[in-house]
Amino acid sequence: MPFVKFSTRPHAAHRLFRRSFFTLAAAACAAGVAMSGTVQAADAGKIGLGLPLLTSPFWQSYNNYLPKYAKEMSLDILAPVNSNGDPAQQITDMNNLLNLGSKGIVVGPLDSAAISRALDAAAARNVPVVAVDVAPTQGKVAMVVRADNRAYGEKACKYIGDHVTSGKVVQIMGDLASVNGRDRSEAFRACMKGYPGVSVLEIPAAWKGDVAATALDSLLTANPDVKGIYMQAGGVYLSPTLQTLRRKQMLFPAGDAKHVVIVSNDGIPQEFDAIRRGDIDATVSQPADSYAKYGLFYIKAALAGQTFKPGPTDHGSNIIQLTPGILEDQLPAPLVTKSNVDDKALWGNTVK
């Protein structure tokens, strides 16, 4: 998800608006609602939903949970808007949701800094916003719903470090314009310093599978002795990584002396199947179900005037203060290995 430079040319802005309008219209039609009907319904006060992308199985699952929990909480929601990995499009989408009369918005920010424009626009209209998965570096939100992303990097590091005593390991990073990419990368790098026999090679892949595949192919050509890989997002990196290893004749099952130890992040069913096959060793289960549930929970609470304080919650998480005025509910994200991959409590085992 690369950072996007914003054009100040009128015709570029006009094209961006038109593209967002038709994207929103298509989303409404796909939901079986005419665009004019959506506007009328939104004027009555619905919740706007902003998706960062739908090319990842993780965000597809999150999207599928939204109507389920909205119904349980008696919340009226607009058809979700997909920004398709474009931070500029996301800002336009947020403005369109405001113009449709959304009384609250739940959004998964693509760029931790760029999203501040949309947050400022929402604040100017007294519309609360809940950020899911990614915390903004600026702007006002009612709550950030997220897991501890530094713990993702640390868990991956410890698993790989305990199974690779010496040699090279690769970190396939996310977008460093996102606090998630930075947290995972920095935590993994810092933790690996505790394993002096292991050297870390890095691939900045910006949450793009094709970028990861191309860079990994080149890296493995120069370093065929790689012994471990940390993928920061299984939803976009799992398939291209396994395909690259297979093409390089480096994909061996766990237990084989030639096996490359692989730890991922997300907790999608495809990762669980890969663990069962022995293709990868572990993943951190990022809670797609709880992201949807508590994203909606906190927007409903904000609309009711509820506020929260740092401390433990009643749903097994902990609220921390990121910066003055910005709170984050850090939801549990367990490490999944072959020993617990069949646990029915994991959301990745409940997806049909």
N, C-alpha and C positions, 0 to 999 in steps of 0.2 A: 504494500500500500504506500506508494511513494508520495512525498509531499508535493503538493500542486501549487504552482505559482499562479496567482490570480491576475487575469487580464483586466485592464481598465478600459479597453476599447468598447464602445457602446455596442457594436455589432456582435462581439464575443459574448457580452453579458446577455444580449437578446437571444443568441443561440442557446446559451445555458438555460435561460428561463423556459424557452420553448421545449427543450429536451426534457426538463424536469416536469413540465406540465403534461406532456404526452406520456411520460413514464407513470405519473400519478393516475392519469386517466386509464391507462392500460391496467394498472393494478386494481382500480375500482371495477372495471369491466370484468376482469378475471374473477373477482369476488362475486359476480352476478349482480352488480349494482350500477345503474347508470350514473354518469358523472354528475348530472344535475341533482340526482337523488342523494348522492354522497354529500354534496354541498349543503343541501337542506338538512340532512341528518347531522352533519358536523355543526351547523349553526345551533342545533339544540344542545351541543356540548358533548363531544366525544373525545376519547383519548387517542392522540396521534402516536403512531409507532414508526420509528425509523430503524431500518435494518442496515448494517454496514455492507453486507454482501450476501448472496445466496449460492455462491459457487462452492462453499464449504459445507460438508455434511453436518458440522457442528451448528452453523447458523440455520440450516434447514430444520434441524431438530428444534432449536430455540423458537423458530417461527411457528412450528407446529404446536408447541406448548402454549403459545399466547392465547388463542381463542378458548382453549380448555380452562385456563385459569381466569380469563376475563369473565367467562360464564359463571364460574364458581364465586367470583367476587361481585357479580352483578354490575360489571363495567361495560359500557358501550365503547367499542373501539372502531377506529377507521381501518380500512384495508392497509396493511403495512406497506411502507414505501421502501424500496430497495435502492440504495445509493451506488451499488455495484462497484465498491472499492474506490470511489472517487470522492475525496474530501470536499471538493468544490460543489459537486452535485449534492452532497449531504447538507450543506448549508442552504442551498436552494430548496431542497426537499423540506427542511425544517421551516423555512419561511412560508412555503406553500401550506404546510400543516397549520401554521399560525393563521394564515389568511383564510383557511377553511373553518376557522373558529374552534380549533382544538382547545379544550380547557386544561389539558395537561399532556406532556409528551414523554415517552420512554424511548431512549435512543442509545444505540451502541456506537460511540464516537470512533471515527476512523483515525483522526489526527488529534492528539491531545491538546495541541495549541490552537489549531485552526477552528475547532468546534466552538471557541469562545465567541465568535461572531454570532452564531446562531443562539447561543446561550444569552448573550446580551439582548438580542432581539426578543427572546421569550420573556426575559426579566422586564423589559420595557412594557410588555403587555400583561404583566403579572401572571404569566403562565408558568407553573412549576415544571421542572424537567428532572427526570431521573436518568442518570447515566449508567449503562450496563456494560460490564466487561472492561471498559477502558475509562480511566479517570481523566478529567480535563485538567490542564495545568492552570487555566484561567477560567473565570466565569462562575455563575451561580447555579448550583444544582441542589435539589432537595435531598438527594442521597446518591452515592455511588454504590452500585451493587456489583461486587467483584470478589474474586478469590485473591489470596496473597500470591501475586505473581513472582515475587522473589523466592517464595517457597517452591514454586515450580522448578526454577533453575537449580535450587539447592537439592531438591529431591532427585532430580535427574543426575546431578553431579555425584551425589553420594552413591547412587546405584551403580553408575558407570565406574566410579573410582574404586568401589569395592569389588568389581568384577574384572577390571582392567588394571593390572598391577603396574604395567609400563607400556609405553608406546604412544601412538597418536590417536586422538579422538577429534571428531568434527562437531562443531556447533552450527546447525542451520538456523539462522536467526530470523526473527520477524522484522517488522518495520520499526526502525529506531526512531521514527517520528511519533510512534505510539509508546506510551509509558509501559505497556505490556512488553513490547519488544526490548525496551531498555532494561526493565526490571529482570526479565528472564536472562538476558545476555550478561548483565553485570553480575548477577548472583551466581550463575554457572561459572563464569570466569574467576570470580573471587574464591568460590568454594574449591575449584580445581587446584588452586595454589597449595591446598593441603595435601595434594597427591603429587609430590615432586617428580615421580617417575613418569608422569603423563604430560604430554604436550598437547595444547589445544589449537586446532586450526578452525578458522571461522568463515562462514558463508553468509553475507547479508543478502537475504532473499525476499524481503519486503512482503511476506505472506503470499508469494507467487510460486506456484508449483513448477512452472516451466523454467523460471529463473533458478530455482533450487536444483532442478535436474541437470541443467546445462553446467552450472558451476560445480556440482558434485562430480559429474563425469570428468571434467578437467582435473579436479583435485585428486580423484582416485587414480587417474592416469599418472600423475606426478608422485602420488603417495599410495601405492598399492598395499602398503602395510598398515593402513588404518584399522584400528581395533574397536572403535566405538563411535556412535553417532547420537547426538541429541537433536531431535526435531522439535522446534518450538510450537508447531501446530500440525497435528496429525491430519486434520481435515484437508489441508492443502499440500502437505509434504509427504504423507505416507506412501501413496501410490507412486509418485515419481521417484522417491528414494528407493523403494523396493525394485522398481523396474530398472533403475540404474545399476543397482547391485547385481540383479539377475543378468543384465547384459554384460557386466564386467566379470561374470562368473564368481561373484563374491557373496552370494546369498546362500548361507548354510544355516540349518536349524540350530536352535539353542541346544547346547550339549556337544555339538561338533567342535573340534579343536580349531576349525577355521571360522567359526561363527563370529560375526561382527555384533557386538553388544549395542542394542538400540533402545533408547528411551524416548518417548514422545509426550506430547501434551494434547489433551482434548477429552478423551474418554468416549469416542464414538464407537459404534458397533464394529466398524471395519478394523479399528485398532485391536479390539477384543479378539476378533477372529485371527488377526495376525499374531497375537500373543499365544492363542491356542495352537496355532500351526508351528510356533517357534520362530517365526520370521523376525519378530521384535520381542523384547524382554519385558517392557513395562510402559505404562503411560500414567500421566496424572489426569484424573477424571475431573475436568472442568464442568461445573454443574449447569448444563444447559436448561434443565428443568427448573432449578432454583433461580437461575437468572431471570427466567420468564415470570415465575411466581412472585419473587420479591421485587422485581422491577415494577410490576403492577401493584403489589402491596404498598410500596412506598409512594407511588403516585396517588393512590387512593387516600393514603394517610395525609399526604401533603394537601390535597384538596379539602380534606376535613380539618385542616389546621393543626394536625399533630406534628410534634417535633420530637427529636430523639437526642440521646446523649451517648458519649463513648461508654463502652462496657459490654458485657455478655448479653446475648439476646435469648429469647425463648425458643429459637430454632437452631441451636448448636453452633452459632457463629459469634463473631465479636465485632462490635462497631468501634472504629478508631477515628481519630481526627487526622486527616491528611494535612490540611492547612487550616488556619483560622476560618471557621464558618463552613468548612467542607468535611462532611463525614462519609466514611466508607464502611459498608457492612461486608466484612470479609467472610465469605461462605466457605465451608469445608471443601477441600479438593484432595481426596485420598489417592495414594499411589496404588495402581492396579498392576499386579503381576500374575503369573500363572497360578499362584496359590489362592487368589481371591477373585479371579476374572469371572467366575460364574455366580458371584454374589448378586442375588436378585434385587438388592437395594440400590445397585448402581444403575443410573438412568440409561446407560448404554445397553443394558440387558432388558429394558422395557420397551424399547423402540420397535415398532412392528414394520 
